[in-house]
């Protein structure tokens, strides 16, 4: 069912004027989409599927290019400025150009990052990662030094199987999906890691693995391993009382 709208959960903050809101706008088949990142330069999505390659596709799912790294697999992918940062899921990262040329040797995150499922880069240039064993939300500096960490099992509701993470550049909010072994839900956090809202995704699919945001059109992409789908949404974040609706952010540079 397309075009359906649902306010999925009131924000956990009592002063919120607007709760997290999603409206499905479409879906398409894509096999094993594990990690997503929106790229405004190409108006496309970078997708890691736990294999040796990452692929750049159009917003409709058509291949644009494929890249490899010096890691044995690419589990997580994110933009860092004008290049990419990829991770193998075991705490090693590497910087690549968008053509796949290494910008340095792989390096390891500090603090025993053992099961990194998703990575994003915030406005300060820090890496923000999610792990599901143990269950953690962590900030690192650009060299991989540990800055701070949140045990996501202490949240209410707990976040036990975090997979993908995206950051809305307009608010700094963290958007994290929890897979089928957890709550099959979307979690929304402030930039500092305070939980704002949680929304079930069961209506749209099972086993969410990746998430990306296109702020220029208030658009969200969520990859579901169950059924091998990417579902697109119109998205509105939780906002404090008295806040005006967010203006769209930067959009596709090639159009």
C-alpha positions, 0 to 999 in steps of 0.5 A, a space after each residue: 500500500 503506497 501513500 499511507 501515512 501514520 504517526 508511529 509513536 508520540 515522542 518520548 519528550 512531553 514538550 514535543 509539538 510534532 512526533 516522528 512521522 513517516 509516509 510510505 511513498 514507494 518500494 523496490 527490490 534489492 538483494 541483501 541491502 545491509 547499509 545505505 548512504 545517500 549521495 547528493 552528488 549522484 542523487 543516488 544510494 551507496 549500498 553495502 551488502 556484506 560482500 567485497 563490493 559496495 554499489 552506487 545505485 539510482 534512487 530507483 535501484 539501477 546500478 551506477 558503479 561498484 567499488 572495492 576496498 582493502 577490507 575483506 568485506 564492506 559491511 557499513 558505508 558512509 560519506 565523509 566529506 567528498 569521499 567514503 568511509 567503509 567498515 568491515 563490521 569488525 572494527 576496521 575502517 578505510 577511506 576511499 574515493 568514490 571511484 574506490 581508490 584507497 586514501 590510506 590503509 585500513 585502521 582500527 577503531 579504539 575501545 574494542 569495537 567488535 560488531 559495527 553494523 552501521 556508521 555515520 559522520 556527524 557535523 563535527 566530523 566524528 564517526 558515530 557507530 552502532 553495534 549489536 554485540 555488545 549493544 552500543 552507540 559510540 562516538 569516535 574522532 576521525 582517527 578512530 579514538 574513542 570519545 564516548 559510548 552509550 549502552 543501548 540496552 539501558 534505553 526504554 525501550 531497549 535497542 538490542 539489535 541496532 543495524 543501520 544509522 543515518 544523521 539528519 544534517 538539519 537537526 543532527 538527529 540520529 536515526 537508527 534501525 533495530 532488526 527483527 531480532 530486536 524490535 523491528 523499529 526505527 529509533 530517533 535520538 538527539 545529536 547527543 544520544 538522548 532518545 526522542 521516539 521509537 516507531 514500529 516498522 512492521 507495517 512496512 517490512 521485516 528485518 530492517 538493516 540500513 537507513 539513509 536520509 535525503 534531507 532536500 526532499 524530506 525523504 527516508 530510505 530503509 532497507 529490509 532484509 526480509 523480502 529484500 526491499 528498499 522502502 522510501 518514506 516522506 519523513 518528519 522528525 520530532 520537534 520541540 513545541 513552537 518549532 517551525 517545520 524544517 526547511 529542506 536541506 541540500 539536494 541533488 547536485 547534478 540537477 
